[in-house]
């Protein structure tokens, strides 16, 4: 170890050689199905957007962007008239 002052130390050449010669575990690679294959289904998205919008009140629907809610508003308008 090399003293850098203020209580800090750095590894010297002898320490680096020791680290290089130590056996390290083999790296693990995901080979089948990708990283998401092992994860459970995301619990927060179990409905489609039309199903979500259909469950909103008119006030809640009004706070959503028009581009997303136009079809739901049209469906509600047709149901009334």
N, C-alpha and C positions, 0 to 999 in steps of 0.2 A: 504494500500500500504506500502511496505517496501522499504526504500531508500537504494539503492546499491552503492551510490556515483556516482560522475561524471554525474549527471543528469539522472541516470537510476533508475527505480523503478520496483519492482516485485509485483505480486498480493499476498496479504496476505490471510489467511484462510477465513476471512469474505467475501472477494471478490470471492473466489473459491466457497463458499457455495451459493452465490448469482447466479453465473453462472450456477451451477448445478440445481438450482431450477427454472431457467427461462425456459419457454416453447420454444422448438426448433421446426422448421418445420419438418414434416415427410420426411424421405429420399425418393428420387425418383428412381425407378428402371425401366429400359427398359425391357418390358416383351414380346413384339411381334416384330419379324423381325430383331432384333439386331440394333446396333447404326447406321449402314449404310443404313437402310431402309428409313430413312427420308432425306438422302442427295441426291442432284441431281446427275445425271450421270457426271462422271469426264470429263471435256471438252477437255483434252489434248490427250485422247486416243480414237479416234473415228474410227480408221482404224486398220486392222490387219497388222502384220509385213510384209507379202508379198506385201500388198498394199503400205505400206510406202517405202519399198525397190524399188518397181517398179517406184515410183515417183522421185527417186534420179537420178542425173546425174552419169556418169561413174566415175568422179572424186570424188564425194561425196560417192559413193558406195565403192570406193577403201579405204576410211578411216575407214570403218566398219570392224569388225573382220570377218575373213574368215568363221568361223563356222556359222555365221548368214547369210552370203551373197552368199555362194556357189550355192544354188539353183537359186538365181536371176541371177548370172553370167551365169550359165548353160542355163537358159531360154533365156537370151540375145544372147548367142553364137548360140543357135539353130535358133533363129529368123533371124540372119544374114546369116547363112550358109545354 
